[in-house]
Amino acid sequence: MSGGPYNYSYIFKYIIIGDMGVGKSCLLHQFTEKKFMADCPHTIGVEFGTRIIDVCGQKIKLQIWDTAGQERFRAVTRSYYRGAAGALMVYDITRRSTYNHLSSWLTDTRNLTNPSTVIFLIGNKCDLEAQRDVTYEEASKFAEENGLMFVEASAKTGDNVEEAFLETAKKIYQSIQDGRLDLNAAESGVQHKPSTPGRNNLSSDNQGSKDNCSC
Amino acid sequence: MACFWLNSQETRVKIPITEEQENTVFYIIQVFVGEIYWSVKHRYNDFYELNTKLVNDHGVAKDILPCKKLLRSKCPEFIENRRHGLEIYLQKVLKFLKLAMPRVFLEFLDFHLYDVYFILQSLALKFYSEADSYLSSAKTYNFTTLEVHAITKCCNTPLPAENTSDKRYDLTHVFDFSSQLNILYINGISGTYLRSIIKPNELMYDFKVFKKVNTLSLNEVCLESIKDLGQLRTTLKNLTIIKSNMTSLCQILQCDVLHKYTFDNAQVWNALTVMDLSSNCLTDIDPTISLTPNLEVLILDQNRFSSIPNLLQLEKLTRLSMCSNLITTCQEIHLRLGNIQHLNLSQNSITSLVGFSKLYSLVSLNLTANNIHDIEEIKYLSQLPCLEDLKLTGNNVSTIVDYRVKVLEYFGTRAEEICLDNEQPLQPELDKVSIRRALKILKEGSTPAILNTR
């Protein structure tokens, strides 16, 4: 059972949201495959990806729901907010309209997730500095006012992509340790690994360090 | 396929009839969800047990179930009354529990067998506990067309993400598992499914979630129900499609191309090395075969080929199997197969081996159960320098006196390297071969080379 990649102690559920074409699927692809997907097709409904990461010495499996940005799929994607421990809200720094819609995405997120869900704002496509339409300061202020974590990233170059996913996980992990997030609550979006049900001892060792995750 | 969450307003239950089996009365429940319906059979005791659980755990009123009779009655009037009572009971409970749909109730009505969401919940439960053991070994899993349809449907339909607070039933487990699978088997279900009107093979599905699949096996499916198979073009190494009534390769290799037989580079199945299309209705290989340039193994058993197709475009092909086809003649096969090493043509109706004489790379040849009568035919194989494995059982030729020796004799000095019908030649056989050769030389009057040098 302790075969390398299957050894993790927690599962965190993420959801990626934002307008059409801001690069949600590319961010996921960059994070899971470490590659940039040029001509990525429109997401129909939802897509899915996983990766195991290391946070404070704990192996954590991220289950990431990547949603369609198109309005016509809104009913489909809404059902995936529930039970998300982290929400990555993405806009495109070269298109102001995607930034202007953030408040509606935020309202949705706040309404459909629970209070402990960590919301991370990502300004994607920061490699396209010349076409910038939204300043860093402006977005940063928006994030601060709404209590969001914020970073500008590029799915193309991979800049800050890791960081966004990892920082979110760290924050969630802290919430667990602080006791702010109840593991047993139905909608916490966090689970223990199935084979170790009910194990609540956070400091429990991870079966030695022999099977270091490749990530 | 049923989808309760989209049709909860159009969901009804009826108990139209009863049935007596071995002295027990069964009530036939019909469940209607939108346009789909199915039937479930229960006896009164099942209702009673269900009711106890529903009363205890889910707040269903105590007194709505028709009461238990102490005297068991078989009179039609009593049964009819009870049937009516149970029908009203189910309708009341369904109305009351519509939003919660507790597991015990939906399983009583078999929702977990026929409904998109509840099928996925059952899968989720399974993968919650077993996914790691599947993934840590072979990464193989057998889905039915019903299940892959449910997965596909789930991505495109608004469903309650989690109606249950039980994390074991979280659908994420299904997607997590599917996205990591390497080897995917999909088994079709022909006709209608169990006691429903669902026809699983007519349900559409795609491969969007199966991102890491490199081996795909489709068994008894309907090719028209597959969507977007083309997205596996760059990753799929091994493709098996059997018993699916395929008549033309383009049905698969150009499944997503509107104008068949016009090719471009984006359609090439680059990674594909093994393709098994056994038990279909293929009669020929169409030009789409050029889209699989890296194919090494091609299996076309149990199709309807009457001759060996031209596979020269497959430069890397080393193994071809065309067992149980309708092949009668094989002429100049080297102009069709080129550099082939392993050829299985068993269970055809081949009479002559003349066409095999230039297959110089051939290592193994299986001609089991054909119509080869004449031992003379073997001479066409005698000059194949790499041949090591030859199977001729089940031909008339294998029943003649001294069959093994006579066949081996054709290979001359190479006789001992030939494994005939799964048996290496024995020393007595080889001795006989040498004697026969010597006699033959004498008969022909030429002097053996050894004697000449003296």
Interface residues (C-beta under 8 A of the other chain):
Chain A: M1 G3 Y6 K13 I44 G45 V46 E47 F48 G49 T50 K61 Q63 W65 A75 V76 R78 S79 Y80 Y81 R82 G83 A186 E187 Q191 P194 S195
Chain B: Y128 S129 A131 D132 S133 L135 S136 C155 N156 T157 P158 L159 P160 A161 E162 S165 D166 K167 R168 D170 T172 F175 D176 S178 S179 Q180 K208 V209 K211
